[in-house]
Amino acid sequence: MSEKTTSADRKDAHIALALDPLAMAAIDAGFDNVRLDHCAIPECSLEDIDLRTEFLDHHLSAPLFIGSMTGGTARANGINRALAELAETAGIGLAVGSQRASLEAGSSQHDLRALAPSIPLIGNLGGIQLAKADGIDLAKRAVDDLQADAIAIHLNPLQEVVQPEGECDWRHVLAAIEQAVVALPCRVIVKEVGAGIGLAVARRLFDVGVWAVDVAGLGGTNWTRIEAARCEDSGLFSPFLDWGMPTVTCLQKISIAMPERVLLASGGVRHGLDAAKAIWLGATAVSLAGPVLKALVGPENGPPDLIAASQAIADLKAQMELTLFLTGSKDLADFRSAPGSFTPIT
Ligand SMILES: Cc1cc2nc3c(=O)[nH]c(=O)nc-3n(C[C@H](O)[C@H](O)[C@H](O)COP(=O)(O)O)c2cc1C
């Protein structure tokens, strides 16, 4: 994610570390605190359940996209091509990882658009990079290279601090986001990377005009743990290993306070039941990063296995359909008002 130095080795190291059990947060995302009421007479047929939705001016088979992960090295580009094929075939969106390394190396990921012509593609750049003198220009190039429908700006102050090469001066990032909203030819999403975006920050982001906030909360892939594994003096950061706000807490607070805003859910979504619960809590769409990577390259970090990854996406959708069926909801509009309850996480 952060790219202060030549980042090729780091990108590939991140892929390997993200597969390791040490990469998972010890605190869960909170989906088990959400209970949807069981409907004993669904009055619909499971095979007619309709997850289709519109997202970023494209039709999706379900409100899902593959979360921002990688790009910029030969291996990472190969993974992104596989993810593009996977997303196109499944009819779901694709967000790429930070494009800075690839653009600064003079390389391009424009082939992804050819592999995924009918789905939303979401570019990616760090907030800290956006705030630099050439940040807006870099963001324009990122959007252009991908022919992106939106760009996600990631906020990762904790990861940057723990990362040996990380950047700790976070001044002017909000102003840069405001500038990007005006200057870029596409919608701007702002996301965290696993520590969550809470209500106060979400308000500031919407106030400067961002289209959507992706909470990217605590409970899944944990970048503090991953970066701590790469640094020599990790003891300093041990109290902060599970710093952050669980995904469900972020979703619930923002959606209650700002129900009209576009909210995206990620961080610790384990399966289709969690994904459906995120939609029920107010998210427009849900993404998974680490779990898709694990399905694609396996625990051995092998070559992309599109069959295994396609099956994982099919299972995810089937679990979402089953959730709608068991709540007596024939489509997403019905499901959003299905009865259920939530125990706040203290
Ligand atoms: C290998 C890997 C690389 C990532 N790189 C980026 C990145 O470049 N930009 C970004 O915004 N998020 C990045 N993320 C964070 C994810 O988009 C997501 O916010 C986080 O992993 C939590 O979701 P998960 O629990 O489904 O993995 C990366 C995640 C993984 C697993």
The ligand as an SDF file (V2000), in Angstrom:
LIG
                    3D

 31 33  0  0  0  0  0  0  0  0999 V2000
   -2.5420   -8.6460   -0.4190 C   0  0  0  0  0  0  0  0  0  0  0  0
   -3.3320   -7.4180   -0.0850 C   0  0  0  0  0  0  0  0  0  0  0  0
   -2.9160   -6.1870   -0.5650 C   0  0  0  0  0  0  0  0  0  0  0  0
   -3.6340   -5.0250   -0.2820 C   0  0  0  0  0  0  0  0  0  0  0  0
   -3.2630   -3.8410   -0.8660 N   0  0  0  0  0  0  0  0  0  0  0  0
   -4.0890   -2.7750   -0.7670 C   0  0  0  0  0  0  0  0  0  0  0  0
   -3.8530   -1.5930   -1.5320 C   0  0  0  0  0  0  0  0  0  0  0  0
   -2.8870   -1.5050   -2.2890 O   0  0  0  0  0  0  0  0  0  0  0  0
   -4.7250   -0.5550   -1.3940 N   0  0  0  0  0  0  0  0  0  0  0  0
   -5.8180   -0.6250   -0.5590 C   0  0  0  0  0  0  0  0  0  0  0  0
   -6.6050    0.3200   -0.5070 O   0  0  0  0  0  0  0  0  0  0  0  0
   -6.0500   -1.7170    0.1910 N   0  0  0  0  0  0  0  0  0  0  0  0
   -5.2370   -2.7850    0.0930 C   0  0  0  0  0  0  0  0  0  0  0  0
   -5.5060   -3.9220    0.8100 N   0  0  0  0  0  0  0  0  0  0  0  0
   -6.5580   -3.8750    1.8670 C   0  0  0  0  0  0  0  0  0  0  0  0
   -7.8790   -4.4310    1.3900 C   0  0  0  0  0  0  0  0  0  0  0  0
   -8.4120   -3.6920    0.3220 O   0  0  0  0  0  0  0  0  0  0  0  0
   -8.9060   -4.4770    2.5420 C   0  0  0  0  0  0  0  0  0  0  0  0
   -9.2260   -3.1640    2.9400 O   0  0  0  0  0  0  0  0  0  0  0  0
   -8.4050   -5.2480    3.7520 C   0  0  0  0  0  0  0  0  0  0  0  0
   -7.5930   -6.3440    3.3540 O   0  0  0  0  0  0  0  0  0  0  0  0
   -9.5560   -5.7860    4.5850 C   0  0  0  0  0  0  0  0  0  0  0  0
  -10.3730   -6.6580    3.8390 O   0  0  0  0  0  0  0  0  0  0  0  0
  -10.3110   -8.2770    3.9950 P   0  0  0  0  0  0  0  0  0  0  0  0
  -10.4880   -8.5620    5.4530 O   0  0  0  0  0  0  0  0  0  0  0  0
  -11.4240   -8.7730    3.1260 O   0  0  0  0  0  0  0  0  0  0  0  0
   -8.9730   -8.7140    3.4930 O   0  0  0  0  0  0  0  0  0  0  0  0
   -4.8020   -5.0970    0.5440 C   0  0  0  0  0  0  0  0  0  0  0  0
   -5.2110   -6.3510    1.0430 C   0  0  0  0  0  0  0  0  0  0  0  0
   -4.5090   -7.5040    0.7260 C   0  0  0  0  0  0  0  0  0  0  0  0
   -4.9930   -8.8070    1.2740 C   0  0  0  0  0  0  0  0  0  0  0  0
  1  2  1  0
  2  3  1  0
  2 30  2  0
  3  4  2  0
  4  5  1  0
  4 28  1  0
  5  6  2  0
  6  7  1  0
  6 13  1  0
  7  8  2  0
  7  9  1  0
  9 10  1  0
 10 11  2  0
 10 12  1  0
 12 13  2  0
 13 14  1  0
 14 15  1  0
 14 28  1  0
 15 16  1  0
 16 17  1  0
 16 18  1  0
 18 19  1  0
 18 20  1  0
 20 21  1  0
 20 22  1  0
 22 23  1  0
 23 24  1  0
 24 25  2  0
 24 26  1  0
 24 27  1  0
 28 29  2  0
 29 30  1  0
 30 31  1  0
M  END
$$$$
